[in-house]
């Protein structure tokens, strides 16, 4: 026989509604988060040299983000870099 636990928290009356509410809050937070890549991560993703990426960002030839003195790239920045690099077939 199991001993009775005193002071155990009572389960919410509508547990499913409580879980849904928490999931909605978490989903809203995830939508507002922005993934930023370091130059090394961005270079690996784009398969280019990190030095090229830094040089191009330094002269503002490619889209990038500076957080203070820290260079970062958003997913939109990476997509735009790829888009700008496309060349039509001859």
N, C-alpha and C positions, 0 to 999 in steps of 0.2 A: 504494500500500500504506500502511495506517495504522500509525503507530508504536505500539508496545506501551506501555501506561501502567502504570508500577509504582506500587504502593501504592494502587491504586484500591480503594474499599470494596467488599467482597463483598456481593452481593445476599442478602437473607435467604432461608433455605431455603424458607420458606412465605410468600411476599410477600403473598398474599391474606389470610392470618391476621393478619399485621402491620398491614395497612391496616384490617381489620375492628376490630382492637383500638383503633387510633387513632380511628376513627370513633365507636366506642362511648364512648370517653372524652369526645370533643367533644360528642356528643349529651347525655351526662349533665351536662356543664357548662352547656349551653344550657338544659336543663330547670330548673336551679337559679337561673338569672339572672332577675331581676325587672326589668321595664321600668317606669321611673318617669318621669312627665311633669312638666315645669315647669308653673307656672300658665298661661303663655302657650300652651304646646302643648296643655294640657288644654282651655283656653278655645276654641282653634281646633277641636279635635276635637268638642267639645260644641256649638259654634256659639253661645257665650254670651260676654258681656263678661268680660274678665279681672278687672275690678274687682268684678263680682258674685261671681265664683268666690272671690276672695281674701276678700271680706267674709263670705261664707257659711262659708268654712273658718275664718276668725278667730273666729267665734262658735260653731264646732263644729256647724253645722247640716247639714253634708254630710261624708261620710267623706273623710279626707285623711291624709297622713303628714307628720310633721315630722322632718327629719333635722337635728338641732341647731336652728338658726333657719330652715332652708330648707324651704319648703313644696313638697311633691311629691304627685302622684296616681298610684296604681297603676291597672292596667287594671280590677281588681276595684272600686276606688273609682269609676271612671268608669261602670262598669255599674250600680253601686248608685245613683249620682246620677240616671242615666236612669230606673232602676226607680222611684225615689221620686217622680220627676216625672210618672209616668204617671197619667192620670185615666181612670176608666171612662166609656164613652159614656152619654149620657142618653137 
